[in-house]
Amino acid sequence: MGRTNVVAVAIAVCCGTTCTVEDDAGIEPTGAPEEIGGHGVPKWHEPGPHSGPHILTCYGGCAAPHYDPSACGGGTACCSACIDGTWWYSTEQRNFGCGAKLEISRDGRCVIVEVADNGPATWVEDQAAARCGGTGWIIDASPLVRDYFGGGCGWSECFWVDVRQVSSDLPQGPCASCPCDGPPAHPVFELRTEIADIAGQERDFCRLYDSETKFDMNVGQSVVQRFYVTNSGVAVGRNVIVGLWIEEPFLHLARWDIYDNWPTHTCGAEWCLNDSNSHPENPAHDNPGGSFRLYLYALSPGETKMVEMRVEATALSLGLADHPDVRLWVRHVDDFYEKADFGSTDFNNVGGYQTFNGGDLRVWSETDVLAPETCDGLDDDCNGQIDEGCVADEAIEDAPRDDARTDGLTLDVPPYDAGSPDGGDGGGGGCGCRTAGASDAAALHGTLALLAALGLVVRRVRRRG
């Protein structure tokens, strides 16, 4: 590894954070070629593009807990008496050059080392390949690297890491995020919503008025709706504030609570009440109104918080409103995100780190609310007929009667009654019913046709007179 008179690679055997050195079980093949150049050391692996998977080993150190007498005080291909286990160094001089910076990464963690030595010998990598598979490439590094990753003192461990060259101006040591030359550690938020089933009822039983694919419920029913806010990034999202909006008067929020799925919570269930459920700036849990904020405190990497709500259906929306919404959006995350309201398009997505929905952190659910039939020209209960069974006899009897004039004569015209599809009164008690989807224009056309026919009869009578 750039040390003089090397015959076999030394392997550091670590117990806790203390390293001692033993000879590797590998034996140098007889007649292994020497590199010509006056160093008197075994031939290293050939130069070239050696980024990619390597087996991590460690060496060097002149004092506990990292003591390696085979390397302490020795010279290397790049420096003299520098391999002392107190800084972040590695081999790979032949491939990357003295002083080059390399990123060593494993399982989402990264560290920067500086190339300070050559090695290992080709025959050692051949034996590593036979045992561990792959190329058998080895990167020998400071014992600090072993401590950081929790393994990688000898090639027989087959402790794989990824190696790549990075900018020489990056500082040595562990990186705040991976890759080391990427953006700083940041939270990444993802949102989703769901509506629970209503027992014994189809989720989408109405197909009229573009209601297909929308969740349906009847006036007087309530349902559980949930919003999930997940931090899938590598940094804590601090002081997370979300906005909520419920489309009144069709829907009413009766109750909300905040839960989390953090693995160390103690309630014994998958979801437990989160401490933000009692945040002093949050509104009342019962009947909080149609628009408000919820303060979620912080979200750790991998954590999800769930806003669970009981939503009541309070007024007919079918045919009157565009599928009433329940909406949630992320209003604020310290240092990373600002969005004033649900419809804002000028939100501040710092660094462009938020990619969910193109960086527009919002999500919503849609519901159609049905009601008992009334005489309003709509199929309120979505049963395929309009205004059937509604009570309107008295209203029709007392209604003022319109007059129509035809060719100088006055005709007494009864109030409009669409009637049933077969020409009967539809059992509507004067309100009448027709197949849902039949237009008022068609009914009016029939009335006008009747008036025209009556006018023709009157004209004929007058001619005969």
C-alpha positions as a Markdown table, in Angstrom:
| # | Residue | x | y | z |
|---|---|---|---|---|
| 1 | Met | 0.0 | 0.0 | 0.0 |
| 2 | Gly | 2.9 | 2.3 | -0.7 |
| 3 | Arg | 4.9 | 0.9 | 2.3 |
| 4 | Thr | 8.4 | -0.4 | 1.7 |
| 5 | Asn | 9.1 | -4.1 | 1.7 |
| 6 | Val | 5.4 | -5.1 | 1.7 |
| 7 | Val | 5.0 | -8.9 | 1.3 |
| 8 | Ala | 1.4 | -9.4 | 2.5 |
| 9 | Val | -1.5 | -7.0 | 3.2 |
| 10 | Ala | -2.0 | -6.3 | 6.9 |
| 11 | Ile | -5.6 | -6.6 | 8.1 |
| 12 | Ala | -6.8 | -4.5 | 11.1 |
| 13 | Val | -9.0 | -6.5 | 13.3 |
| 14 | Cys | -11.3 | -4.2 | 15.3 |
| 15 | Cys | -13.1 | -4.9 | 18.5 |
| 16 | Gly | -15.4 | -2.0 | 19.3 |
| 17 | Thr | -13.3 | 1.0 | 18.4 |
| 18 | Thr | -9.9 | -0.6 | 19.1 |
| 19 | Cys | -7.9 | -1.9 | 16.2 |
| 20 | Thr | -5.0 | -4.4 | 16.3 |
| 21 | Val | -3.2 | -5.8 | 13.2 |
| 22 | Glu | -2.9 | -9.4 | 12.0 |
| 23 | Asp | -1.5 | -10.8 | 8.8 |
| 24 | Asp | -4.2 | -11.5 | 6.3 |
| 25 | Ala | -4.8 | -15.1 | 5.4 |
| 26 | Gly | -4.0 | -14.3 | 1.8 |
| 27 | Ile | -0.6 | -15.4 | 0.6 |
| 28 | Glu | 1.4 | -13.6 | -2.0 |
| 29 | Pro | 1.8 | -15.9 | -5.1 |
| 30 | Thr | 5.3 | -16.9 | -5.8 |
| 31 | Gly | 7.0 | -14.7 | -8.3 |
| 32 | Ala | 4.5 | -11.9 | -8.0 |
| 33 | Pro | 5.8 | -9.1 | -10.3 |
| 34 | Glu | 7.4 | -6.1 | -8.7 |
| 35 | Glu | 6.5 | -2.6 | -10.0 |
| 36 | Ile | 9.5 | -1.0 | -11.7 |
| 37 | Gly | 10.1 | 2.5 | -10.3 |
| 38 | Gly | 12.4 | 2.1 | -7.3 |
| 39 | His | 9.6 | 1.7 | -4.7 |
| 40 | Gly | 10.3 | -1.9 | -4.1 |
| 41 | Val | 6.6 | -2.7 | -3.6 |
| 42 | Pro | 4.2 | -5.1 | -5.2 |
| 43 | Lys | 2.4 | -4.2 | -8.4 |
| 44 | Trp | -0.8 | -2.3 | -7.8 |
| 45 | His | -4.0 | -2.7 | -9.8 |
| 46 | Glu | -3.9 | -1.1 | -13.2 |
| 47 | Pro | -4.8 | 2.6 | -13.5 |
| 48 | Gly | -8.0 | 3.5 | -15.1 |
| 49 | Pro | -11.7 | 4.3 | -14.2 |
| 50 | His | -12.0 | 2.7 | -10.8 |
| 51 | Ser | -15.1 | 4.4 | -9.5 |
| 52 | Gly | -17.7 | 2.0 | -8.3 |
| 53 | Pro | -18.0 | -0.8 | -5.8 |
| 54 | His | -15.0 | -1.5 | -3.6 |
| 55 | Ile | -14.3 | -3.6 | -0.5 |
| 56 | Leu | -13.5 | -1.3 | 2.4 |
| 57 | Thr | -10.5 | -2.1 | 4.6 |
| 58 | Cys | -8.7 | 0.1 | 7.2 |
| 59 | Tyr | -5.1 | 0.7 | 8.2 |
| 60 | Gly | -2.8 | 3.1 | 10.0 |
| 61 | Gly | -2.7 | 4.5 | 13.5 |
| 62 | Cys | 0.0 | 5.3 | 16.0 |
| 63 | Ala | -2.1 | 5.4 | 19.2 |
| 64 | Ala | -5.2 | 3.8 | 20.8 |
| 65 | Pro | -7.9 | 3.2 | 19.8 |
| 66 | His | -6.3 | 2.9 | 16.4 |
| 67 | Tyr | -2.9 | 1.3 | 16.6 |
| 68 | Asp | -1.3 | -0.2 | 13.5 |
| 69 | Pro | 2.5 | -0.9 | 13.9 |
| 70 | Ser | 2.8 | -1.9 | 10.3 |
| 71 | Ala | 1.9 | 1.6 | 9.1 |
| 72 | Cys | 2.7 | 4.0 | 12.0 |
| 73 | Gly | 5.5 | 6.3 | 11.0 |
| 74 | Gly | 6.0 | 4.9 | 7.5 |
| 75 | Gly | 6.1 | 6.7 | 4.3 |
| 76 | Thr | 3.6 | 6.4 | 1.5 |
| 77 | Ala | 3.4 | 7.2 | -2.2 |
| 78 | Cys | 2.1 | 10.7 | -1.3 |
| 79 | Cys | 3.4 | 11.7 | 2.1 |
| 80 | Ser | 5.7 | 10.9 | 4.9 |
| 81 | Ala | 4.7 | 9.6 | 8.4 |
| 82 | Cys | 1.1 | 10.6 | 7.7 |
| 83 | Ile | -0.9 | 7.4 | 8.0 |
| 84 | Asp | -1.6 | 7.8 | 11.7 |
| 85 | Gly | -5.3 | 7.1 | 12.0 |
| 86 | Thr | -6.2 | 10.7 | 13.0 |
| 87 | Trp | -7.6 | 12.0 | 9.6 |
| 88 | Trp | -9.6 | 10.9 | 6.6 |
| 89 | Tyr | -7.3 | 9.3 | 4.1 |
| 90 | Ser | -7.3 | 6.4 | 1.6 |
| 91 | Thr | -5.3 | 4.5 | -1.0 |
| 92 | Glu | -6.0 | 4.7 | -4.8 |
| 93 | Gln | -3.1 | 7.1 | -5.8 |
| 94 | Arg | -2.4 | 5.2 | -9.0 |
| 95 | Asn | -5.9 | 5.7 | -10.2 |
| 96 | Phe | -6.8 | 9.2 | -8.9 |
| 97 | Gly | -3.5 | 10.8 | -7.9 |
| 98 | Cys | -2.2 | 12.2 | -4.7 |
| 99 | Gly | -4.5 | 14.7 | -3.0 |
| 100 | Ala | -7.6 | 13.7 | -4.9 |
| 101 | Lys | -10.9 | 13.6 | -3.0 |
| 102 | Leu | -13.0 | 10.5 | -3.1 |
| 103 | Glu | -16.5 | 10.0 | -1.8 |
| 104 | Ile | -17.1 | 6.6 | 0.0 |
| 105 | Ser | -20.8 | 5.8 | 0.5 |
| 106 | Arg | -22.9 | 3.0 | 1.9 |
| 107 | Asp | -26.6 | 2.8 | 2.9 |
| 108 | Gly | -27.3 | 6.5 | 2.3 |
| 109 | Arg | -24.2 | 7.7 | 4.3 |
| 110 | Cys | -21.2 | 9.4 | 2.7 |
| 111 | Val | -17.7 | 10.5 | 3.7 |
| 112 | Ile | -14.9 | 12.3 | 1.9 |
| 113 | Val | -11.4 | 11.0 | 2.1 |
| 114 | Glu | -8.1 | 12.3 | 0.6 |
| 115 | Val | -5.9 | 10.0 | -1.5 |
| 116 | Ala | -2.6 | 9.6 | 0.4 |
| 117 | Asp | -1.2 | 6.2 | -0.6 |
| 118 | Asn | -1.2 | 3.5 | -3.3 |
| 119 | Gly | -2.5 | 0.0 | -3.2 |
| 120 | Pro | -3.4 | -2.7 | -2.6 |
| 121 | Ala | -1.5 | -5.3 | -4.6 |
| 122 | Thr | -3.3 | -6.9 | -7.6 |
| 123 | Trp | -2.9 | -10.4 | -6.1 |
| 124 | Val | -4.8 | -9.3 | -3.0 |
| 125 | Glu | -7.7 | -8.0 | -5.0 |
| 126 | Asp | -7.7 | -11.3 | -7.0 |
| 127 | Gln | -8.2 | -13.2 | -3.7 |
| 128 | Ala | -10.9 | -10.7 | -2.6 |
| 129 | Ala | -12.7 | -11.2 | -5.9 |
| 130 | Ala | -12.6 | -15.0 | -5.3 |
| 131 | Arg | -14.1 | -14.7 | -1.8 |
| 132 | Cys | -16.4 | -11.7 | -2.2 |
| 133 | Gly | -17.3 | -11.7 | -5.9 |
| 134 | Gly | -17.3 | -8.7 | -8.2 |
| 135 | Thr | -14.1 | -7.0 | -9.2 |
| 136 | Gly | -12.5 | -7.5 | -5.9 |
| 137 | Trp | -11.3 | -3.9 | -5.9 |
| 138 | Ile | -10.2 | -2.7 | -2.5 |
| 139 | Ile | -10.0 | 0.7 | -1.0 |
| 140 | Asp | -7.8 | 0.9 | 2.1 |
| 141 | Ala | -8.8 | 3.8 | 4.3 |
| 142 | Ser | -8.3 | 5.5 | 7.7 |
| 143 | Pro | -9.8 | 3.6 | 10.7 |
| 144 | Leu | -12.0 | 6.7 | 11.1 |
| 145 | Val | -13.9 | 5.5 | 8.0 |
| 146 | Arg | -14.4 | 2.1 | 9.5 |
| 147 | Asp | -15.8 | 3.7 | 12.7 |
| 148 | Tyr | -18.2 | 5.8 | 10.6 |
| 149 | Phe | -19.7 | 2.9 | 8.7 |
| 150 | Gly | -19.4 | 0.4 | 11.5 |
| 151 | Gly | -17.4 | -2.2 | 9.5 |
| 152 | Gly | -14.6 | -2.7 | 6.9 |
| 153 | Cys | -11.3 | -3.6 | 8.5 |
| 154 | Gly | -10.3 | -6.5 | 6.4 |
| 155 | Trp | -11.2 | -7.6 | 2.9 |
| 156 | Ser | -12.5 | -11.0 | 4.2 |
| 157 | Glu | -15.4 | -9.1 | 5.7 |
| 158 | Cys | -16.6 | -8.3 | 2.1 |
| 159 | Phe | -17.8 | -4.9 | 3.4 |
| 160 | Trp | -18.9 | -3.2 | 0.1 |
| 161 | Val | -18.9 | 0.5 | -0.4 |
| 162 | Asp | -19.2 | 2.8 | -3.5 |
| 163 | Val | -16.3 | 5.0 | -4.4 |
| 164 | Arg | -16.3 | 8.0 | -6.8 |
| 165 | Gln | -14.1 | 11.0 | -7.3 |
| 166 | Val | -15.5 | 14.4 | -6.2 |
| 167 | Ser | -14.3 | 18.0 | -6.3 |
| 168 | Ser | -11.0 | 18.6 | -4.5 |
| 169 | Asp | -12.5 | 21.6 | -2.7 |
| 170 | Leu | -14.9 | 19.4 | -0.6 |
| 171 | Pro | -13.7 | 19.1 | 3.0 |
| 172 | Gln | -12.7 | 15.7 | 4.4 |
| 173 | Gly | -15.0 | 13.8 | 6.8 |
| 174 | Pro | -18.7 | 12.8 | 7.0 |
| 175 | Cys | -21.1 | 14.6 | 4.7 |
| 176 | Ala | -24.4 | 16.2 | 5.9 |
| 177 | Ser | -26.2 | 14.5 | 3.0 |
| 178 | Cys | -25.5 | 12.0 | 0.3 |
| 179 | Pro | -24.1 | 12.6 | -2.3 |
| 180 | Cys | -21.6 | 14.9 | -0.7 |
| 181 | Asp | -21.6 | 17.3 | -3.6 |
| 182 | Gly | -25.3 | 17.3 | -3.8 |
| 183 | Pro | -27.8 | 19.7 | -2.2 |
| 184 | Pro | -27.8 | 20.2 | 1.6 |
| 185 | Ala | -29.8 | 17.9 | 3.7 |
| 186 | His | -33.5 | 18.8 | 3.4 |
| 187 | Pro | -37.0 | 17.4 | 4.1 |
| 188 | Val | -39.1 | 16.1 | 1.2 |
| 189 | Phe | -42.8 | 16.1 | 1.7 |
| 190 | Glu | -45.4 | 13.8 | 0.1 |
| 191 | Leu | -49.2 | 14.1 | 0.6 |
| 192 | Arg | -52.2 | 11.7 | 0.1 |
| 193 | Thr | -55.8 | 11.6 | 1.2 |
| 194 | Glu | -58.4 | 8.9 | 1.7 |
| 195 | Ile | -62.1 | 8.6 | 2.5 |
| 196 | Ala | -63.3 | 5.6 | 4.6 |
| 197 | Asp | -66.2 | 3.5 | 3.6 |
| 198 | Ile | -69.7 | 4.0 | 4.9 |
| 199 | Ala | -71.0 | 0.6 | 6.2 |
| 200 | Gly | -73.4 | -1.1 | 3.8 |
| 201 | Gln | -73.1 | 1.6 | 1.1 |
| 202 | Glu | -71.3 | 1.8 | -2.2 |
| 203 | Arg | -68.7 | 4.4 | -2.4 |
| 204 | Asp | -69.9 | 5.7 | -5.8 |
| 205 | Phe | -73.6 | 4.8 | -6.2 |
| 206 | Cys | -74.6 | 7.8 | -8.3 |
| 207 | Arg | -73.6 | 8.2 | -11.9 |
| 208 | Leu | -75.6 | 11.4 | -12.8 |
| 209 | Tyr | -74.4 | 15.0 | -13.1 |
| 210 | Asp | -70.8 | 13.9 | -13.6 |
| 211 | Ser | -70.8 | 12.1 | -10.3 |
| 212 | Glu | -69.2 | 9.0 | -11.6 |
| 213 | Thr | -65.9 | 8.2 | -9.8 |
| 214 | Lys | -66.8 | 10.6 | -6.9 |
| 215 | Phe | -67.5 | 9.5 | -3.4 |
| 216 | Asp | -71.3 | 9.7 | -2.6 |
| 217 | Met | -73.1 | 10.3 | 0.6 |
| 218 | Asn | -76.6 | 11.4 | 1.7 |
| 219 | Val | -77.5 | 14.4 | 3.8 |
| 220 | Gly | -77.3 | 13.5 | 7.4 |
| 221 | Gln | -74.5 | 10.9 | 7.0 |
| 222 | Ser | -70.9 | 11.4 | 8.2 |
| 223 | Val | -67.7 | 9.8 | 7.1 |
| 224 | Val | -64.0 | 9.6 | 8.2 |
| 225 | Gln | -61.5 | 11.4 | 5.9 |
| 226 | Arg | -57.8 | 11.3 | 6.4 |
| 227 | Phe | -54.9 | 13.4 | 5.1 |
| 228 | Tyr | -51.3 | 12.0 | 5.3 |
| 229 | Val | -48.2 | 14.2 | 5.4 |
| 230 | Thr | -44.9 | 12.3 | 5.0 |
| 231 | Asn | -41.3 | 13.4 | 5.2 |
| 232 | Ser | -39.4 | 11.1 | 2.9 |
| 233 | Gly | -36.2 | 13.3 | 3.0 |
| 234 | Val | -33.0 | 13.0 | 5.0 |
| 235 | Ala | -33.5 | 16.1 | 7.2 |
| 236 | Val | -36.1 | 17.2 | 9.8 |
| 237 | Gly | -38.9 | 19.4 | 8.6 |
| 238 | Arg | -39.4 | 22.0 | 11.3 |
| 239 | Asn | -42.4 | 24.0 | 12.3 |
| 240 | Val | -44.7 | 22.4 | 9.7 |
| 241 | Ile | -48.0 | 24.2 | 9.3 |
| 242 | Val | -50.9 | 23.0 | 7.0 |
| 243 | Gly | -54.0 | 24.7 | 5.9 |
| 244 | Leu | -57.5 | 23.0 | 5.7 |
| 245 | Trp | -60.6 | 24.1 | 3.9 |
| 246 | Ile | -64.1 | 22.4 | 3.8 |
| 247 | Glu | -66.6 | 23.4 | 1.2 |
| 248 | Glu | -69.6 | 24.6 | 3.2 |
| 249 | Pro | -72.7 | 24.5 | 3.3 |
| 250 | Phe | -72.6 | 21.1 | 1.6 |
| 251 | Leu | -70.0 | 19.6 | 4.1 |
| 252 | His | -69.3 | 20.3 | 7.7 |
| 253 | Leu | -66.2 | 19.4 | 9.7 |
| 254 | Ala | -67.4 | 17.9 | 13.0 |
| 255 | Arg | -64.0 | 16.7 | 14.5 |
| 256 | Trp | -60.3 | 16.6 | 13.8 |
| 257 | Asp | -57.3 | 14.8 | 15.4 |
| 258 | Ile | -53.6 | 14.4 | 14.5 |
| 259 | Tyr | -51.8 | 11.0 | 14.7 |
| 260 | Asp | -48.3 | 9.8 | 13.8 |
| 261 | Asn | -46.7 | 6.4 | 13.0 |
| 262 | Trp | -43.3 | 7.0 | 14.7 |
| 263 | Pro | -41.9 | 3.6 | 15.6 |
| 264 | Thr | -41.0 | 4.5 | 19.2 |
| 265 | His | -44.4 | 5.8 | 20.3 |
| 266 | Thr | -46.0 | 3.9 | 23.2 |
| 267 | Cys | -49.7 | 3.6 | 22.6 |
| 268 | Gly | -49.3 | 0.1 | 21.2 |
| 269 | Ala | -51.1 | 0.8 | 17.9 |
| 270 | Glu | -49.9 | 1.7 | 14.4 |
| 271 | Trp | -51.1 | 5.2 | 14.8 |
| 272 | Cys | -50.9 | 7.2 | 18.1 |
| 273 | Leu | -52.1 | 10.7 | 19.0 |
| 274 | Asn | -49.2 | 13.1 | 18.2 |
| 275 | Asp | -48.2 | 15.9 | 20.6 |
| 276 | Ser | -49.2 | 18.5 | 18.0 |
| 277 | Asn | -52.8 | 17.3 | 18.6 |
| 278 | Ser | -52.7 | 19.7 | 21.6 |
| 279 | His | -50.7 | 22.5 | 20.0 |
| 280 | Pro | -51.9 | 25.7 | 21.7 |
| 281 | Glu | -52.4 | 27.5 | 18.4 |
| 282 | Asn | -54.6 | 24.8 | 16.9 |
| 283 | Pro | -58.4 | 25.4 | 16.8 |
| 284 | Ala | -61.0 | 23.6 | 18.8 |
| 285 | His | -61.2 | 19.9 | 17.9 |
| 286 | Asp | -65.0 | 20.0 | 17.5 |
| 287 | Asn | -66.7 | 22.2 | 14.9 |
| 288 | Pro | -63.5 | 24.2 | 14.1 |
| 289 | Gly | -65.1 | 26.0 | 11.1 |
| 290 | Gly | -64.6 | 25.8 | 7.4 |
| 291 | Ser | -61.1 | 27.2 | 7.1 |
| 292 | Phe | -58.2 | 27.0 | 9.6 |
| 293 | Arg | -54.5 | 26.1 | 10.1 |
| 294 | Leu | -53.0 | 23.1 | 11.9 |
| 295 | Tyr | -49.6 | 23.3 | 13.5 |
| 296 | Leu | -47.8 | 19.9 | 13.2 |
| 297 | Tyr | -44.6 | 20.7 | 15.0 |
| 298 | Ala | -41.6 | 18.9 | 13.3 |
| 299 | Leu | -41.6 | 15.8 | 11.0 |
| 300 | Ser | -38.5 | 13.6 | 11.3 |
| 301 | Pro | -37.1 | 11.7 | 8.2 |
| 302 | Gly | -39.4 | 8.8 | 7.5 |
| 303 | Glu | -42.2 | 10.1 | 9.7 |
| 304 | Thr | -45.9 | 10.5 | 8.7 |
| 305 | Lys | -48.5 | 12.5 | 10.4 |
| 306 | Met | -52.2 | 11.8 | 9.8 |
| 307 | Val | -55.0 | 14.4 | 10.1 |
| 308 | Glu | -58.1 | 12.4 | 10.7 |
| 309 | Met | -61.5 | 14.2 | 10.4 |
| 310 | Arg | -65.2 | 13.4 | 10.7 |
| 311 | Val | -67.0 | 15.1 | 7.9 |
| 312 | Glu | -70.8 | 15.5 | 7.8 |
| 313 | Ala | -73.0 | 15.9 | 4.7 |
| 314 | Thr | -75.3 | 18.9 | 5.4 |
| 315 | Ala | -76.8 | 20.1 | 2.1 |
| 316 | Leu | -77.6 | 18.8 | -1.4 |
| 317 | Ser | -74.8 | 19.4 | -3.8 |
| 318 | Leu | -75.7 | 17.0 | -6.7 |
| 319 | Gly | -76.3 | 19.1 | -9.8 |
| 320 | Leu | -75.7 | 22.3 | -7.8 |
| 321 | Ala | -71.9 | 22.3 | -7.0 |
| 322 | Asp | -68.8 | 20.9 | -8.5 |
| 323 | His | -68.2 | 18.0 | -6.1 |
| 324 | Pro | -67.6 | 19.7 | -2.8 |
| 325 | Asp | -64.0 | 19.6 | -1.6 |
| 326 | Val | -62.0 | 19.0 | 1.5 |
| 327 | Arg | -58.6 | 20.5 | 0.9 |
| 328 | Leu | -55.2 | 20.4 | 2.6 |
| 329 | Trp | -52.0 | 22.2 | 1.7 |
| 330 | Val | -48.6 | 22.8 | 3.3 |
| 331 | Arg | -48.4 | 26.5 | 4.3 |
| 332 | His | -45.0 | 26.6 | 5.9 |
| 333 | Val | -41.8 | 24.6 | 6.7 |
| 334 | Asp | -38.9 | 26.5 | 8.3 |
| 335 | Asp | -36.3 | 27.4 | 5.7 |
| 336 | Phe | -37.8 | 25.3 | 2.9 |
| 337 | Tyr | -41.4 | 26.1 | 1.9 |
| 338 | Glu | -44.1 | 28.8 | 2.0 |
| 339 | Lys | -47.6 | 28.7 | 0.3 |
| 340 | Ala | -50.2 | 31.3 | 1.4 |
| 341 | Asp | -53.3 | 29.4 | 0.3 |
| 342 | Phe | -54.6 | 26.4 | -1.6 |
| 343 | Gly | -54.7 | 28.2 | -4.9 |
| 344 | Ser | -51.4 | 30.1 | -4.7 |
| 345 | Thr | -49.1 | 29.5 | -7.6 |
| 346 | Asp | -46.3 | 31.8 | -6.4 |
| 347 | Phe | -45.3 | 29.5 | -3.5 |
| 348 | Asn | -41.7 | 29.5 | -2.4 |
| 349 | Asn | -40.1 | 26.1 | -2.9 |
| 350 | Val | -36.6 | 26.6 | -1.7 |
| 351 | Gly | -34.0 | 24.9 | -3.9 |
| 352 | Gly | -36.8 | 23.1 | -5.8 |
| 353 | Tyr | -36.4 | 20.3 | -3.3 |
| 354 | Gln | -40.2 | 19.6 | -3.1 |
| 355 | Thr | -41.2 | 17.6 | -6.2 |
| 356 | Phe | -44.6 | 16.2 | -5.1 |
| 357 | Asn | -47.3 | 17.6 | -7.5 |
| 358 | Gly | -44.6 | 19.7 | -9.2 |
| 359 | Gly | -43.7 | 21.4 | -5.9 |
| 360 | Asp | -47.3 | 22.5 | -5.3 |
| 361 | Leu | -47.8 | 20.8 | -1.9 |
| 362 | Arg | -51.6 | 20.4 | -1.9 |
| 363 | Val | -54.1 | 17.6 | -2.0 |
| 364 | Trp | -57.9 | 17.3 | -1.8 |
| 365 | Ser | -60.9 | 15.0 | -1.8 |
| 366 | Glu | -64.2 | 15.3 | -3.7 |
| 367 | Thr | -67.7 | 14.3 | -2.6 |
| 368 | Asp | -71.2 | 14.5 | -3.9 |
| 369 | Val | -74.0 | 15.0 | -1.4 |
| 370 | Leu | -77.5 | 13.5 | -2.2 |
| 371 | Ala | -80.8 | 14.3 | -0.5 |
| 372 | Pro | -84.5 | 13.3 | -0.4 |
| 373 | Glu | -86.4 | 14.4 | -3.5 |
| 374 | Thr | -87.8 | 17.9 | -3.7 |
| 375 | Cys | -89.6 | 19.8 | -6.4 |
| 376 | Asp | -86.5 | 21.5 | -7.8 |
| 377 | Gly | -86.1 | 20.1 | -11.3 |
| 378 | Leu | -83.2 | 17.8 | -10.1 |
| 379 | Asp | -82.8 | 14.2 | -9.4 |
| 380 | Asp | -81.8 | 14.9 | -5.7 |
| 381 | Asp | -81.7 | 11.2 | -4.7 |
| 382 | Cys | -80.1 | 10.0 | -7.9 |
| 383 | Asn | -82.7 | 7.2 | -8.6 |
| 384 | Gly | -83.1 | 8.0 | -12.2 |
| 385 | Gln | -86.3 | 10.2 | -11.9 |
| 386 | Ile | -86.8 | 13.9 | -11.3 |
| 387 | Asp | -89.2 | 15.3 | -8.7 |
| 388 | Glu | -91.0 | 12.0 | -8.0 |
| 389 | Gly | -92.9 | 11.7 | -4.8 |
| 390 | Cys | -92.4 | 15.3 | -3.8 |
| 391 | Val | -95.3 | 17.1 | -2.0 |
| 392 | Ala | -96.4 | 20.0 | -4.1 |
| 393 | Asp | -100.2 | 19.7 | -4.5 |
| 394 | Glu | -101.1 | 22.8 | -2.5 |
| 395 | Ala | -98.3 | 24.8 | -4.1 |
| 396 | Ile | -99.7 | 24.0 | -7.6 |
| 397 | Glu | -103.3 | 24.5 | -6.7 |
| 398 | Asp | -102.6 | 27.9 | -5.2 |
| 399 | Ala | -100.2 | 29.0 | -8.0 |
| 400 | Pro | -101.2 | 31.9 | -10.2 |
| 401 | Arg | -102.3 | 30.8 | -13.6 |
| 402 | Asp | -100.6 | 32.3 | -16.6 |
| 403 | Asp | -102.4 | 33.5 | -19.7 |
| 404 | Ala | -101.3 | 33.0 | -23.3 |
| 405 | Arg | -102.7 | 34.9 | -26.3 |
| 406 | Thr | -103.2 | 33.2 | -29.6 |
| 407 | Asp | -104.6 | 35.0 | -32.6 |
| 408 | Gly | -106.4 | 37.6 | -30.5 |
| 409 | Leu | -107.9 | 35.0 | -28.1 |
| 410 | Thr | -107.0 | 34.5 | -24.5 |
| 411 | Leu | -106.3 | 30.9 | -23.4 |
| 412 | Asp | -106.2 | 29.8 | -19.8 |
| 413 | Val | -102.9 | 27.8 | -19.4 |
| 414 | Pro | -102.4 | 25.6 | -16.3 |
| 415 | Pro | -99.1 | 25.8 | -14.3 |
| 416 | Tyr | -96.2 | 23.9 | -15.9 |
| 417 | Asp | -96.2 | 20.1 | -15.1 |
| 418 | Ala | -93.6 | 18.0 | -16.9 |
| 419 | Gly | -95.6 | 14.9 | -16.2 |
| 420 | Ser | -94.2 | 11.3 | -16.4 |
| 421 | Pro | -92.5 | 9.8 | -19.4 |
| 422 | Asp | -95.7 | 7.8 | -20.3 |
| 423 | Gly | -97.9 | 10.8 | -20.2 |
| 424 | Gly | -99.4 | 10.2 | -16.7 |
| 425 | Asp | -99.0 | 12.4 | -13.7 |
| 426 | Gly | -96.2 | 10.2 | -12.4 |
| 427 | Gly | -97.8 | 10.0 | -9.0 |
| 428 | Gly | -96.3 | 13.3 | -8.2 |
| 429 | Gly | -99.4 | 14.9 | -6.8 |
| 430 | Gly | -99.2 | 17.7 | -9.3 |
| 431 | Cys | -95.4 | 18.0 | -9.2 |
| 432 | Gly | -94.9 | 15.3 | -11.7 |
| 433 | Cys | -91.7 | 13.5 | -12.6 |
| 434 | Arg | -89.6 | 12.5 | -15.6 |
| 435 | Thr | -86.6 | 10.5 | -16.4 |
| 436 | Ala | -83.4 | 12.1 | -15.1 |
| 437 | Gly | -81.7 | 13.8 | -17.9 |
| 438 | Ala | -84.8 | 14.8 | -19.8 |
| 439 | Ser | -84.5 | 18.5 | -20.5 |
| 440 | Asp | -86.8 | 21.3 | -19.5 |
| 441 | Ala | -86.6 | 22.5 | -23.1 |
| 442 | Ala | -88.2 | 19.3 | -24.3 |
| 443 | Ala | -91.1 | 19.7 | -21.9 |
| 444 | Leu | -91.5 | 23.3 | -22.9 |
| 445 | His | -91.5 | 22.4 | -26.6 |
| 446 | Gly | -94.4 | 20.0 | -26.0 |
| 447 | Thr | -96.4 | 22.8 | -24.2 |
| 448 | Leu | -95.8 | 25.2 | -27.1 |
| 449 | Ala | -96.8 | 22.6 | -29.6 |
| 450 | Leu | -100.1 | 22.2 | -27.7 |
| 451 | Leu | -100.7 | 25.9 | -27.8 |
| 452 | Ala | -100.0 | 26.1 | -31.5 |
| 453 | Ala | -102.6 | 23.3 | -32.1 |
| 454 | Leu | -105.1 | 25.2 | -30.1 |
| 455 | Gly | -104.5 | 28.3 | -32.1 |
| 456 | Leu | -105.1 | 26.5 | -35.3 |
| 457 | Val | -108.5 | 25.3 | -34.1 |
| 458 | Val | -109.5 | 28.8 | -33.1 |
| 459 | Arg | -108.6 | 30.2 | -36.4 |
| 460 | Arg | -110.7 | 27.5 | -38.2 |
| 461 | Val | -113.7 | 28.3 | -36.0 |
| 462 | Arg | -113.4 | 32.0 | -36.8 |
| 463 | Arg | -113.2 | 31.4 | -40.6 |
| 464 | Arg | -116.3 | 29.2 | -40.4 |
| 465 | Gly | -118.1 | 32.0 | -38.6 |
